[in-house]
Structures are given as C-alpha cells and as structure tokens.
Amino acid sequence: MLINLHSHLEGRVRPETAGELARFAGLPDPAVGWQRAIALDAPGTLTDYLKRVAATYPFFRSPANVRRIAREAVIDAASSGHDHLELRFGPATHADDERGLDDIVRAACEGLREASELTGISSGIVVAALRHHDAESNEQVARSAARAAGEGVVGFDLAGDELLYPALEPHASAFAIARAAGLGITCHAAEAGPASAAREAAELLGATRIGHGAHIVDDPEVLSWCADHGVVVEICPTSNVYTGAISSLDDHPQGAFRAAGVALVLGDDNPLQTGTDLAHERRLLQTAFGWTDDDLRALDRTSVEAAFIDAGARERLRSRLG
C-alpha cells in the first residue's frame, strides 16, 4: 500500500501549473524553467531547503489557486498508486488575516474533497503553524484549522526552520486549540534540533507523531521514551539527505528506530524539490535498508493506525491490508 503521512502541498505544485499561475499573476518565468527553479540542485541545510520550497509561495495567495493545487496534488498521488494522502501546508504564509486564513484552508479542503471523490483515494489536510510566526498568529491558524475540523482538516503541525527557531513553548496555546477541536497532532522536531525536541513536542504540544525526528537516535533515553510512549516517527529518507539531517542514506536512523521498537510511517515530504515520490521512498526501504515484504506490511499496518482519519476511512484501509 501507499499511505503518505508526511507530504507538503507547497512541494507538490505541478511545474506546468506554476508556469500558468505565474503568467496569470504577471510573474516572469525563471530562466531555467519552473521545474528546475522548484527542484533542489544538491543536499544542503534545512534553511537552504526551505528557501527552495518558498519558490512556490506566490501561487498560494488566491483561494482558487489553492483549490486547484490541492486538487491536482491528490489526482497526481492517485495516479502514482496512493491509497491515502495527508497533505500539510502553512496557510498563514498565504493569507493576511484570520478571514483570509479561513478562505485558504477552505479552498484546500474543497480541492481535496473534489479529487478524492474523483479518484477514490482518501485524503486530509494537516494545517501547519510555522515556527517563525508569533504565538498570536499561530493561534489564529489553529482556530482556522479547528473551524474546518470535519470538513477536510484532520491534523495540526508545527513546521519551519528548527535551526533558527527551536522554541516550542510559544506555540503551546495554538496546539491546545487544535487538540480541543479533535485534530491529530504531529510536529516537525529533532530534524535539525536535538533529540529532546521530539520528547518536548510530545509532552508539551501533545504530538503523537514526529516529523523526521532524525536526531532522536542521538539520545538513547529519548529513543527509549518514544518507543515506550508509542510516538510514531514520520520518516522521509531522501528529504533527510537534502536537508542535511543525515549525510547520506547510509546514515539514516531507520535501523536504530526499528531496533528500539519505535513505530515508523513513511512520507515523501516535498517531492518536487527532491525529485522523489512515495513509491520511490518505499522502494528505498528495501533497496537501501534491506526491508522485507513482511516489514513493509508492518509499515502499512502502522500507517493505517497512525493516520489522522475517521473510523470509516480507517476500516476501509484496514480491509485492504495484505
């Protein structure tokens, strides 16, 4: 199965759509074309990575654009064999006020709903607060996400540059709003920061899943704590190389996670920036890390149980497990 639990909408803009939307907005095409302008040339730092992701931000200022991009993202995922897709994005980057947030979030939900009805795959939006935004701004984002709970928004996340903005405490109130609305909680943590950031995200923010979490394995105590408390880590191996979280695939901590009993799920993060997709990431688990077919089936079972979906959707996915 292909269950994608860590993928960013800003990293799934079709290059041809980028060109068309740029022309509508009066933006010049990059000399190298949109595909190369969006894609990363080589691994670097998380800061470098996020700058390239930001190349797509101008296309998200219009709700109509967001609806189209979200719709196309689900259609593309279905075409590549996905069974389920969670798409996360940071609406505050694309809106000027709380009403604008609602419009952008609603548009993303509409795009997903249309595409899911068309393709038959399930999907949901994970709204992301951003580390470099202040507490008040992220509380507005959380309220917008809460208002769309049950309408397509299924989760809440904290994303952004962990190197430059490591503090989690300023965002605790936003996560309290999201939890009260019944949203699933995930958090990018211990990607560029220390292992302790993952435990703090679980204890302070209520995260049941951790995005990337590559440095959790640096601290055996935190690693054991995550296993004991059922924290699920969303791994995105290719992306981790491009952000500098690991120096090469050989250094990916998936083996240490598995040895410690930490549950893993899979994502493709920003596929257009890194030139990968979920099917490729799944193949890497076998070709680069030696996973067996039984290991992949276990991954599928974990993914179904960890997904931010309602009971009906979960049961439909369970019925398709090998």
ZAMARGU-4260 file (C-alpha; in steps of 0.2 Angstrom, whole numbers, plus 5000, padded with zeros to 4 digits):
<rodrens>
0) 5000/5000/5000 | 5005/5018/4998 | 5000/5028/5013 | 5008/5045/5013 | 5008/5053/5030
5) 5021/5067/5028 | 5019/5077/5012 | 5018/5096/5009 | 5006/5104/4997 | 5019/5118/4993
10) 5030/5104/4987 | 5018/5096/4975 | 5014/5111/4963 | 5015/5104/4946 | 5028/5114/4936
15) 5016/5117/4922 | 5003/5124/4934 | 5017/5135/4941 | 5020/5142/4924 | 5002/5145/4921
20) 4998/5153/4938 | 5014/5164/4936 | 5008/5171/4919 | 4991/5175/4927 | 4999/5184/4941
25) 5011/5193/4929 | 5027/5184/4936 | 5041/5181/4925 | 5046/5163/4921 | 5063/5158/4928
30) 5077/5157/4915 | 5079/5139/4920 | 5060/5135/4919 | 5049/5131/4934 | 5054/5113/4936
35) 5072/5117/4939 | 5068/5133/4949 | 5057/5122/4961 | 5069/5107/4962 | 5085/5107/4973
40) 5101/5105/4965 | 5110/5096/4979 | 5109/5092/4998 | 5112/5107/5009 | 5104/5113/5025
45) 5086/5114/5031 | 5087/5133/5029 | 5093/5131/5010 | 5079/5118/5008 | 5065/5129/5014
50) 5071/5143/5003 | 5068/5132/4988 | 5051/5127/4995 | 5046/5145/4996 | 5048/5147/4977
55) 5030/5141/4976 | 5023/5153/4989 | 5017/5166/4977 | 5005/5153/4969 | 4995/5151/4986
60) 4989/5169/4988 | 4972/5165/4979 | 4960/5153/4986 | 4956/5147/4968 | 4974/5143/4966
65) 4975/5133/4982 | 4960/5124/4977 | 4967/5119/4960 | 4984/5115/4968 | 4976/5104/4981
70) 4965/5095/4968 | 4980/5092/4957 | 4990/5085/4971 | 4978/5072/4976 | 4975/5067/4957
75) 4994/5065/4955 | 4995/5055/4971 | 4981/5043/4965 | 4989/5042/4948 | 5005/5036/4956
80) 4996/5022/4966 | 4992/5031/4983 | 4979/5023/4994 | 4979/5038/5006 | 4987/5055/5006
85) 4989/5068/5021 | 4994/5085/5014 | 5001/5098/5026 | 5003/5116/5022 | 5006/5133/5031
90) 4991/5144/5027 | 4997/5159/5037 | 5011/5161/5023 | 4997/5164/5011 | 4984/5175/5020
95) 4984/5192/5028 | 4971/5190/5042 | 4960/5177/5050 | 4946/5178/5037 | 4959/5175/5024
100) 4966/5160/5033 | 4948/5153/5033 | 4947/5156/5014 | 4963/5147/5010 | 4960/5132/5022
105) 4943/5130/5015 | 4949/5131/4997 | 4962/5117/5001 | 4949/5106/5008 | 4937/5109/4993
110) 4951/5104/4982 | 4955/5088/4991 | 4937/5083/4993 | 4934/5085/4974 | 4949/5075/4970
115) 4945/5061/4982 | 4928/5060/4975 | 4935/5059/4958 | 4949/5046/4961 | 4943/5036/4976
120) 4958/5039/4987 | 4956/5046/5004 | 4964/5062/5009 | 4965/5075/5023 | 4973/5092/5027
125) 4986/5094/5041 | 4987/5113/5044 | 5004/5119/5049 | 5008/5133/5061 | 5025/5140/5057
130) 5040/5142/5069 | 5045/5159/5064 | 5027/5166/5067 | 5022/5173/5084 | 5010/5165/5096
135) 4995/5175/5091 | 4997/5172/5073 | 4998/5153/5076 | 4983/5154/5087 | 4974/5161/5073
140) 4980/5147/5062 | 4974/5134/5075 | 4957/5142/5076 | 4955/5142/5057 | 4960/5123/5057
145) 4948/5120/5071 | 4934/5128/5061 | 4937/5116/5047 | 4939/5101/5058 | 4927/5088/5050
150) 4927/5097/5033 | 4944/5091/5027 | 4956/5097/5040 | 4962/5081/5050 | 4978/5087/5059
155) 4989/5101/5066 | 5008/5103/5064 | 5022/5114/5068 | 5034/5117/5053 | 5048/5129/5048
160) 5066/5131/5052 | 5070/5122/5068 | 5088/5128/5067 | 5084/5146/5068 | 5068/5144/5078
165) 5069/5130/5090 | 5057/5135/5104 | 5041/5125/5106 | 5034/5133/5121 | 5027/5149/5112
170) 5016/5138/5102 | 5008/5128/5116 | 4992/5138/5116 | 4989/5135/5097 | 4991/5116/5099
175) 4979/5117/5114 | 4966/5124/5102 | 4969/5111/5089 | 4968/5097/5102 | 4952/5103/5109
180) 4945/5103/5091 | 4949/5084/5090 | 4963/5086/5077 | 4978/5074/5076 | 4994/5081/5082
185) 5011/5080/5073 | 5026/5091/5074 | 5042/5093/5064 | 5055/5090/5078 | 5073/5083/5081
190) 5075/5086/5062 | 5089/5099/5064 | 5087/5101/5083 | 5092/5089/5097 | 5083/5073/5102
195) 5075/5082/5117 | 5064/5092/5105 | 5054/5077/5100 | 5050/5072/5118 | 5046/5090/5121
200) 5034/5091/5106 | 5025/5075/5113 | 5024/5081/5131 | 5021/5100/5128 | 5011/5100/5112
205) 5003/5083/5113 | 5011/5076/5097 | 5008/5058/5094 | 5018/5058/5078 | 5035/5067/5075
210) 5040/5073/5058 | 5058/5067/5053 | 5065/5065/5070 | 5082/5060/5063 | 5091/5066/5079
215) 5080/5056/5091 | 5093/5042/5090 | 5107/5053/5096 | 5100/5051/5114 | 5096/5033/5119
220) 5085/5039/5134 | 5074/5049/5122 | 5074/5035/5109 | 5068/5023/5123 | 5055/5035/5129
225) 5047/5037/5111 | 5046/5018/5110 | 5038/5016/5127 | 5025/5030/5124 | 5020/5025/5106
230) 5027/5040/5097 | 5026/5037/5079 | 5040/5044/5068 | 5037/5050/5050 | 5052/5046/5040
235) 5056/5054/5023 | 5073/5047/5019 | 5078/5057/5003 | 5072/5073/5011 | 5083/5070/5026
240) 5098/5070/5015 | 5093/5086/5006 | 5090/5095/5022 | 5107/5089/5030 | 5098/5080/5044
245) 5109/5065/5038 | 5124/5065/5027 | 5119/5050/5016 | 5106/5037/5016 | 5118/5025/5024
250) 5117/5036/5039 | 5098/5036/5040 | 5092/5031/5058 | 5078/5019/5052 | 5088/5004/5058
255) 5090/5012/5076 | 5072/5016/5077 | 5067/4999/5072 | 5079/4991/5084 | 5072/5002/5098
260) 5054/4997/5094 | 5049/5015/5088 | 5034/5014/5076 | 5038/5021/5059 | 5027/5028/5044
265) 5033/5035/5028 | 5031/5051/5018 | 5039/5060/5003 | 5040/5077/5011 | 5042/5089/4996
270) 5043/5078/4981 | 5046/5091/4968 | 5060/5099/4977 | 5069/5082/4980 | 5064/5073/4964
275) 5056/5058/4973 | 5039/5052/4977 | 5031/5039/4990 | 5033/5024/4978 | 5052/5028/4977
280) 5054/5031/4996 | 5045/5014/4999 | 5057/5005/4986 | 5072/5013/4996 | 5066/5004/5011
285) 5070/4988/5003 | 5085/4993/4991 | 5094/5004/5003 | 5089/4997/5020 | 5085/4979/5017
290) 5067/4979/5022 | 5057/4963/5018 | 5040/4961/5012 | 5034/4957/5030 | 5042/4974/5036
295) 5033/4983/5023 | 5017/4975/5028 | 5020/4980/5046 | 5023/4998/5040 | 5006/4998/5031
300) 4998/4992/5047 | 5006/5005/5057 | 5002/5018/5044 | 4983/5014/5044 | 4983/5015/5063
305) 4993/5031/5064 | 4984/5041/5050 | 4973/5055/5055 | 4957/5048/5048 | 4939/5044/5054
310) 4934/5026/5059 | 4925/5023/5042 | 4941/5028/5032 | 4952/5018/5044 | 4941/5002/5042
315) 4942/5004/5023 | 4961/5005/5023 | 4962/4990/5035 | 4951/4979/5023 | 4965/4982/5010
320) 4980/4977/5021 | 4989/4962/5014
</rodrens>
